[in-house]
């Protein structure tokens, strides 16, 4: 399956998130930063550096340090981010049947990631099947809190906003588990 960018202007996308003051600028390493100084900031444990969508865009436009804006998913959210790395070729065709299945099963807001070869799918609904983490067997990461995601606005044919899909999340967990926590995955990766 080949994806097509929707061409929808970013200001028409993710309206439910744009009403919330959890936006921040990020640097070339996709880390949240203070737009003026370029210094790293913690947007997950404190709200000191959260901005409105409009403020984040203005800060991005007015300063040299940021390379984009993103959104901070908190523990009090029902938001779930599914991160599918390196699943698209240069023509936006799926390289992975797993990624294609997840995209079609979840059917919520989806955009091409910063690198141009991955997808970010945003959905909502508490993940009761398992904690967030990484699939042990597939290049899939699911986060249900405490995650900063980079927003590109490169929307592909999918809903224009977050859709509540708890059943789809449960299906993905069953199909592509077992799952390990982020902390466990990092420790295995560095061994």
Secondary structure, 3 states (H helix, E strand, C coil): CECCECCCCHHHCCHHHHCCCCEEEECCCCCEECCCCCCECCCCCCCCCCECHHHHHHHHHHCCCCCEEEEEECCCCCEEEEEECCCECCCCEECCHHHHHHHHHHCCCEEECCCCCCEEEEEECCCCCCCCEEECCCCEEEECCCEEEEECCCEECCCCCCEECHHHHHHHHHHHCCEECHHHHHHHHHC
